[in-house]
Amino acid sequence: MGADAERKERASWIDYVHDSVQLCRESIDQEHHAWDADPHYAHLVLYFCLTAIPPEQ
């Protein structure tokens, strides 16, 4: 699963970061619920990797 938040035209960097945070929260929540619902994964650990890019100069 991968999620990318495209920066909206004329969006400030702060707005872009807030949009990205919301997308991450929604994606993690959705994947976590799907993981918990599948008994085949009960013995495994779910990890997420979050990365960020620096603001444009």
Secondary structure, DSSP 8 states (H G I E B T S, - for coil): --------TT--HHHHHHHHHHHHHHHHHHHHHHHHH-GGGTTS-------------
